[in-house]
Amino acid sequence: MRILSSLIVIFLTLILLMCIVKLFLIIYNQIMKRGGYMVIGSKELIRDINTSLVLETIIKDAPISRVDISKKTGLTKGTISTIVQNLMDLDLVLETGLLGNGIGRKSAMLQLNKICGYCITIDIEKHRIRLMGTDMCGNCLGLNTAQINANSNIQTETISLINNFISSVPKSTYHITGIAIAIQDVVKNSIPVFTSYNSDVLTNLAQNLSAKYNAPVSFHNNSHLAVLGENVYSMRGKSLAFITSSYNIGMGIISDNRLFCGSNAQACQLGQMLIDCKGKNTVSLQQCASIEALMYKLSAIKGKAINFDDFVQLFKTNDNDAKQIADDFIFYLSLAIKNVIMLYDPEIVVINSPFTICFDEIFLRLKLSLETNKSILYRSMLKDEAALYGGAVVNITKFLKVDNFIPALCYFKHMQIV
């Protein structure tokens, strides 16, 4: 009997220890999901944190039942039911139907209400303004462009694009949930610091859009949004460098799963990197490798104005001058990418440029020029829409108050990466 009693005590002790370990693991997982620190605060703070956790789980794993949310988050079923009901009352979450495995009662499945509101991203470039509107799951619902010049009214063109988008989608509970504006300049805390535009024009634009559409408006560096879009929609990684080389040269860096901007948001200004221009004066990368600089050089050689479309036709006919321009692009971009790899050691480097989009040959030569690091260079899957998708990520995470967002229809994952 003593032996049996001892065995029972040992057995019960083991069960108790297992329960303690399980509880510890649940607490540890919650701490790590919140950045590795324990959250201590009011009931309201804890409620908000738990709500964000539940909403992130629904976004990631929808359709999902309340029971499965409880299992994944470690929160009690009662807490889950209360949070879900509140989210449904706010029209953020919907029940999509019942699902069961043939045993017991069927469970109501939950998903984010993707049309509870809409997000808008505006990308202001030198010659055009582009708009992308998305639902709250990050799916593109509209993509429109307005060509502009030095005499164009940016505010008028932007409002016209927004109104056209709004007229094309159904009415929703929250209407426009956020407007992100991408510009090719330094932006700190959503405010342009150094800009090629008149600062008053941008300030008035933000104020007027916010008042007209009753939505928060924020400015962002184009390349910073682009790396967010590429990372979330296409190439998830802890460390990612996104380089864009068009009429401007810029870069965005994801380091340890976070956007790296530097202390004054001036990091990653790749176009300002000084290089030796093939034995001539020391100039910025922008001055010798941007499309504008290279087309200016080709125009001088040909004695007439040449744009990128003209270059494409010349390169296809094996024009020697066009081939030299391509060689210059590869030389300078290779030099820049090697420096980026040396300084930031990214897992992945993504390049977006009309040169690499239009010509496989140019991309492959650029890739081979990196030698031992050639395997980490990829072409952008989102191309010129990367910043627009990045704006959607910013708008959605701010409105829903979640840290992590995974698009419901991330179809880029199924495309071949080259």
C-alpha positions as CSV (number, residue, x, y, z in Angstrom):
1,M,0.0,0.0,0.0
2,R,2.9,2.4,0.8
3,I,4.4,1.7,-2.6
4,L,1.0,2.4,-4.3
5,S,0.5,5.6,-2.3
6,S,4.0,6.7,-3.2
7,L,3.3,6.0,-6.9
8,I,0.1,8.0,-6.7
9,V,1.9,10.9,-5.1
10,I,4.6,10.8,-7.7
11,F,2.0,10.6,-10.5
12,L,0.0,13.6,-9.2
13,T,3.2,15.6,-8.7
14,L,4.2,15.0,-12.3
15,I,0.8,16.1,-13.5
16,L,1.1,19.3,-11.4
17,L,4.6,19.9,-12.8
18,M,3.3,19.4,-16.4
19,C,0.5,21.9,-15.7
20,I,3.0,24.5,-14.3
21,V,5.3,24.0,-17.3
22,K,2.4,24.4,-19.7
23,L,1.3,27.6,-18.0
24,F,4.8,28.9,-18.1
25,L,5.1,28.2,-21.8
26,I,1.8,30.0,-22.5
27,I,3.0,33.0,-20.5
28,Y,6.4,32.9,-22.2
29,N,4.8,32.8,-25.7
30,Q,2.6,35.7,-24.9
31,I,5.6,37.7,-23.7
32,M,7.6,36.9,-26.8
33,K,4.7,37.9,-29.1
34,R,4.7,41.3,-27.4
35,G,8.3,42.0,-28.0
36,G,10.0,40.0,-25.3
37,Y,8.8,42.0,-22.3
38,M,6.1,41.5,-19.6
39,V,3.1,43.8,-19.9
40,I,1.9,45.2,-16.6
41,G,-0.8,47.8,-16.6
42,S,-4.5,48.6,-16.3
43,K,-7.3,46.2,-17.3
44,E,-7.9,48.5,-20.3
45,L,-4.3,48.1,-21.5
46,I,-4.4,44.3,-21.1
47,R,-7.8,44.2,-22.8
48,D,-6.4,46.2,-25.8
49,I,-3.3,43.9,-26.0
50,N,-5.5,40.8,-25.9
51,T,-7.8,42.3,-28.5
52,S,-4.9,42.9,-30.9
53,L,-3.7,39.4,-30.3
54,V,-7.1,37.9,-31.2
55,L,-7.4,40.1,-34.2
56,E,-4.0,39.2,-35.5
57,T,-4.9,35.5,-35.1
58,I,-8.1,35.9,-37.0
59,I,-6.3,37.8,-39.8
60,K,-3.6,35.2,-40.1
61,D,-5.7,31.9,-39.8
62,A,-9.2,32.9,-41.0
63,P,-11.6,31.2,-41.1
64,I,-11.0,30.2,-37.5
65,S,-13.2,29.2,-34.6
66,R,-13.3,30.7,-31.1
67,V,-11.9,27.4,-29.7
68,D,-9.0,27.4,-32.1
69,I,-8.3,31.1,-31.3
70,S,-8.1,30.1,-27.6
71,K,-5.7,27.3,-28.3
72,K,-3.4,29.5,-30.4
73,T,-3.4,32.5,-28.1
74,G,-3.6,30.8,-24.7
75,L,-6.4,33.1,-23.7
76,T,-9.5,31.6,-21.9
77,K,-12.6,30.8,-23.9
78,G,-14.6,33.4,-21.9
79,T,-12.0,36.1,-22.8
80,I,-12.1,35.1,-26.5
81,S,-15.9,35.2,-26.6
82,T,-16.0,38.7,-25.0
83,I,-13.4,40.0,-27.4
84,V,-14.9,38.5,-30.5
85,Q,-18.3,39.8,-29.6
86,N,-16.9,43.3,-29.2
87,L,-15.1,43.0,-32.6
88,M,-18.3,41.9,-34.2
89,D,-20.2,44.8,-32.6
90,L,-17.6,47.1,-34.2
91,D,-18.2,45.4,-37.6
92,L,-14.5,44.4,-37.8
93,V,-15.1,40.6,-37.6
94,L,-17.8,38.4,-39.3
95,E,-19.1,34.9,-38.7
96,T,-18.9,33.1,-42.0
97,G,-20.7,29.9,-41.2
98,L,-20.5,26.6,-39.3
99,L,-17.8,24.0,-39.6
100,G,-17.4,20.6,-37.8
101,N,-15.6,17.3,-38.0
102,G,-18.7,15.2,-37.6
103,I,-18.3,14.9,-33.9
104,G,-20.0,17.2,-31.5
105,R,-21.5,20.7,-32.1
106,K,-20.3,22.6,-35.2
107,S,-18.2,25.8,-34.6
108,A,-18.9,29.2,-35.9
109,M,-16.0,30.4,-38.1
110,L,-14.7,33.9,-37.9
111,Q,-12.9,36.2,-40.4
112,L,-12.0,39.9,-40.8
113,N,-14.7,42.0,-42.4
114,K,-12.6,43.1,-45.3
115,I,-15.0,45.7,-46.5
116,C,-15.6,47.4,-43.2
117,G,-13.4,50.2,-44.6
118,Y,-10.9,51.0,-47.3
119,C,-7.2,52.1,-47.4
120,I,-5.7,54.5,-49.9
121,T,-2.0,55.0,-50.8
122,I,-0.9,57.9,-52.9
123,D,2.5,57.7,-54.6
124,I,3.7,61.2,-55.8
125,E,6.5,60.9,-58.4
126,K,8.1,63.4,-60.7
127,H,5.9,62.8,-63.7
128,R,2.8,61.1,-62.2
129,I,0.6,60.5,-59.2
130,R,-0.6,56.9,-58.6
131,L,-3.4,55.7,-56.3
132,M,-4.1,52.3,-55.0
133,G,-7.2,51.5,-52.9
134,T,-7.4,48.3,-50.9
135,D,-9.9,46.5,-48.6
136,M,-8.9,45.7,-45.0
137,C,-7.4,42.4,-46.1
138,G,-4.9,44.2,-48.3
139,N,-6.5,43.2,-51.6
140,C,-6.1,45.8,-54.4
141,L,-9.5,47.2,-55.5
142,G,-8.3,50.0,-57.7
143,L,-5.1,51.3,-59.3
144,N,-5.2,54.7,-61.1
145,T,-2.6,57.1,-62.5
146,A,-2.6,60.8,-63.3
147,Q,0.2,62.3,-65.4
148,I,1.6,65.6,-64.0
149,N,4.1,68.3,-64.9
150,A,5.5,71.4,-63.2
151,N,2.2,73.3,-63.7
152,S,-0.1,70.6,-62.3
153,N,-2.1,71.1,-59.2
154,I,-1.1,68.1,-57.0
155,Q,-4.1,68.5,-54.7
156,T,-6.7,68.7,-57.5
157,E,-5.2,65.6,-59.2
158,T,-5.1,63.7,-55.9
159,I,-8.6,64.4,-54.9
160,S,-9.8,63.4,-58.4
161,L,-8.1,60.0,-58.1
162,I,-9.5,59.5,-54.6
163,N,-13.1,60.4,-55.6
164,N,-12.9,58.0,-58.6
165,F,-11.9,55.2,-56.3
166,I,-14.6,55.9,-53.7
167,S,-17.2,55.9,-56.4
168,S,-16.1,52.5,-57.5
169,V,-16.5,50.6,-54.2
170,P,-19.5,49.8,-52.0
171,K,-20.3,52.0,-48.9
172,S,-18.7,50.8,-45.7
173,T,-18.9,51.3,-42.0
174,Y,-15.6,53.2,-41.6
175,H,-15.3,54.7,-45.1
176,I,-11.6,55.6,-45.6
177,T,-9.6,54.3,-42.7
178,G,-6.3,55.9,-43.7
179,I,-4.4,57.7,-46.5
180,A,-0.6,57.1,-46.8
181,I,1.3,59.4,-49.1
182,A,4.6,58.2,-50.5
183,I,7.2,60.7,-51.6
184,Q,10.8,60.3,-52.7
185,D,12.3,62.4,-49.9
186,V,13.2,62.2,-46.2
187,V,10.2,61.7,-43.9
188,K,10.4,61.6,-40.1
189,N,7.4,60.8,-37.9
190,S,5.1,61.1,-40.9
191,I,6.3,64.6,-41.7
192,P,8.5,65.5,-44.7
193,V,11.8,66.8,-43.6
194,F,13.8,67.4,-46.8
195,T,11.6,67.5,-49.9
196,S,11.9,68.6,-53.5
197,Y,8.3,69.8,-53.3
198,N,7.1,73.0,-51.7
199,S,6.6,72.1,-48.0
200,D,3.5,74.2,-47.8
201,V,1.9,72.3,-50.7
202,L,2.4,69.0,-48.9
203,T,1.2,70.3,-45.6
204,N,-1.9,71.8,-47.1
205,L,-2.5,68.6,-49.1
206,A,-2.4,66.5,-45.9
207,Q,-4.7,68.8,-43.9
208,N,-7.2,69.1,-46.7
209,L,-7.4,65.4,-47.4
210,S,-7.8,64.6,-43.7
211,A,-10.6,67.2,-43.4
212,K,-12.4,66.1,-46.6
213,Y,-12.3,62.4,-46.0
214,N,-12.2,62.3,-42.2
215,A,-9.2,60.0,-42.2
216,P,-5.7,60.1,-40.9
217,V,-3.1,61.2,-43.5
218,S,0.6,60.3,-43.2
219,F,3.7,60.9,-45.3
220,H,6.3,58.1,-45.9
221,N,9.5,57.7,-47.9
222,N,8.7,55.8,-51.1
223,S,11.5,53.2,-50.6
224,H,10.6,52.6,-46.9
225,L,7.0,51.7,-48.0
226,A,8.3,49.6,-50.9
227,V,10.4,47.3,-48.6
228,L,7.4,46.9,-46.3
229,G,5.2,45.9,-49.2
230,E,7.8,43.5,-50.6
231,N,8.4,42.0,-47.2
232,V,4.8,41.4,-46.3
233,Y,3.3,40.4,-49.7
234,S,6.2,38.6,-51.3
235,M,9.5,37.8,-49.6
236,R,9.2,37.5,-45.9
237,G,12.5,37.6,-44.1
238,K,14.2,38.9,-41.0
239,S,16.6,41.0,-43.1
240,L,15.7,42.4,-46.5
241,A,17.1,45.2,-48.6
242,F,14.9,46.7,-51.3
243,I,16.7,48.9,-53.9
244,T,14.8,50.9,-56.4
245,S,16.6,52.4,-59.4
246,S,14.5,54.5,-61.7
247,Y,14.4,58.3,-62.0
248,N,15.5,58.3,-58.4
249,I,17.6,55.7,-56.5
250,G,16.5,54.7,-53.1
251,M,16.6,51.9,-50.6
252,G,14.6,50.4,-47.8
253,I,15.9,48.1,-45.1
254,I,14.1,45.5,-43.0
255,S,16.5,44.5,-40.1
256,D,15.5,42.0,-37.5
257,N,11.9,42.2,-38.8
258,R,11.8,46.0,-38.3
259,L,12.0,48.9,-40.7
260,F,15.4,50.6,-40.3
261,C,15.3,54.4,-40.7
262,G,18.1,55.7,-38.6
263,S,18.0,58.2,-35.8
264,N,16.9,61.0,-38.1
265,A,15.1,58.9,-40.8
266,Q,17.9,59.6,-43.2
267,A,19.3,56.1,-43.4
268,C,19.3,54.2,-46.6
269,Q,19.6,57.3,-48.9
270,L,21.4,55.1,-51.4
271,G,21.2,57.6,-54.2
272,Q,23.4,60.0,-52.2
273,M,26.2,57.5,-51.9
274,L,29.4,59.0,-53.3
275,I,31.4,57.0,-55.8
276,D,34.3,57.5,-58.2
277,C,32.6,57.9,-61.6
278,K,35.1,55.8,-63.6
279,G,38.1,57.9,-62.8
280,K,36.3,61.2,-63.2
281,N,34.9,63.4,-60.4
282,T,33.4,61.9,-57.3
283,V,29.6,62.1,-57.7
284,S,26.5,60.6,-56.1
285,L,25.1,57.3,-57.4
286,Q,22.0,59.3,-58.4
287,Q,24.0,61.4,-60.8
288,C,25.5,58.5,-62.7
289,A,23.2,55.5,-62.4
290,S,19.6,56.8,-62.3
291,I,17.5,56.5,-65.5
292,E,17.5,60.3,-65.8
293,A,21.3,60.5,-65.7
294,L,21.8,57.5,-68.1
295,M,19.3,58.8,-70.6
296,Y,20.9,62.2,-70.4
297,K,24.2,60.6,-71.2
298,L,22.8,58.6,-74.1
299,S,21.0,61.7,-75.5
300,A,24.4,63.6,-75.5
301,I,26.0,60.7,-77.4
302,K,23.1,60.5,-80.0
303,G,22.7,64.2,-80.3
304,K,19.0,64.1,-79.7
305,A,16.6,63.6,-76.8
306,I,16.3,59.9,-75.8
307,N,13.9,58.5,-73.2
308,F,13.8,55.0,-71.7
309,D,11.3,53.7,-74.4
310,D,13.8,54.8,-77.0
311,F,16.6,53.0,-75.1
312,V,14.6,49.8,-75.1
313,Q,14.3,49.8,-78.9
314,L,17.9,50.6,-79.3
315,F,19.0,47.9,-76.9
316,K,16.9,45.3,-78.7
317,T,18.7,46.2,-82.0
318,N,22.1,45.7,-80.3
319,D,22.9,49.4,-80.6
320,N,26.5,49.8,-79.2
321,D,25.7,53.1,-77.3
322,A,22.7,51.5,-75.7
323,K,24.7,48.5,-74.7
324,Q,27.3,50.8,-73.1
325,I,24.6,52.5,-71.1
326,A,23.5,49.0,-69.8
327,D,27.1,48.3,-68.9
328,D,27.2,51.5,-66.9
329,F,24.0,50.6,-65.1
330,I,25.3,47.2,-64.2
331,F,28.7,48.6,-63.1
332,Y,27.3,51.2,-60.7
333,L,24.5,49.2,-59.3
334,S,26.8,46.2,-58.7
335,L,29.1,48.5,-56.8
336,A,26.2,49.9,-54.7
337,I,24.7,46.5,-54.0
338,K,28.1,45.1,-52.8
339,N,28.4,48.0,-50.4
340,V,24.8,47.3,-49.1
341,I,25.7,43.7,-48.5
342,M,28.9,44.6,-46.8
343,L,27.2,47.2,-44.5
344,Y,23.9,45.5,-43.7
345,D,24.4,41.8,-44.4
346,P,20.8,41.2,-45.6
347,E,19.3,37.8,-46.2
348,I,17.7,39.0,-49.4
349,V,18.4,41.9,-51.8
350,V,15.5,42.9,-54.0
351,I,16.1,45.1,-57.1
352,N,13.4,47.1,-58.8
353,S,14.4,48.9,-62.0
354,P,13.0,49.3,-65.5
355,F,16.4,47.9,-66.7
356,T,15.9,44.6,-64.8
357,I,12.2,44.5,-65.5
358,C,12.5,44.8,-69.2
359,F,15.7,42.8,-69.8
360,D,16.5,39.4,-68.3
361,E,20.0,39.7,-69.7
362,I,20.7,42.9,-67.7
363,F,19.3,41.3,-64.5
364,L,21.4,38.1,-64.9
365,R,24.6,40.0,-65.6
366,L,23.9,42.2,-62.5
367,K,23.3,39.0,-60.5
368,L,26.5,37.4,-61.7
369,S,28.5,40.5,-60.9
370,L,27.9,39.9,-57.2
371,E,29.9,36.7,-57.4
372,T,29.6,34.8,-54.1
373,N,26.5,36.9,-53.1
374,K,24.6,36.3,-56.4
375,S,22.2,33.9,-54.8
376,I,20.6,36.6,-52.6
377,L,19.6,39.0,-55.4
378,Y,16.0,38.8,-56.7
379,R,13.8,40.9,-58.9
380,S,10.9,42.7,-57.2
381,M,7.6,40.7,-57.4
382,L,5.6,43.9,-56.9
383,K,7.6,46.1,-59.2
384,D,6.4,49.7,-59.2
385,E,3.4,48.8,-56.9
386,A,5.7,47.8,-54.0
387,A,5.3,51.2,-52.2
388,L,1.5,51.2,-52.8
389,Y,1.2,47.8,-51.1
390,G,3.5,49.0,-48.4
391,G,1.1,51.9,-47.8
392,A,-1.7,49.4,-47.4
393,V,0.3,47.6,-44.7
394,V,0.8,50.8,-42.8
395,N,-2.8,51.9,-43.0
396,I,-4.2,48.5,-42.0
397,T,-2.0,47.9,-39.1
398,K,-2.6,51.4,-37.7
399,F,-6.4,51.2,-38.1
400,L,-6.7,47.7,-36.6
401,K,-4.0,48.4,-34.0
402,V,-2.1,45.2,-34.8
403,D,1.6,44.6,-35.0
404,N,1.6,41.9,-37.7
405,F,-0.4,41.7,-40.9
406,I,-0.5,38.9,-43.4
407,P,-2.6,39.6,-46.5
408,A,-5.5,37.2,-46.9
409,L,-4.9,36.8,-50.7
410,C,-1.1,36.8,-50.8
411,Y,-1.0,35.5,-54.4
412,F,2.5,36.7,-55.0
413,K,3.7,33.7,-52.8
414,H,2.7,31.4,-55.6
415,M,4.7,33.2,-58.3
416,Q,8.1,32.0,-59.4
417,I,10.9,34.1,-57.9
418,V,13.9,34.7,-60.2
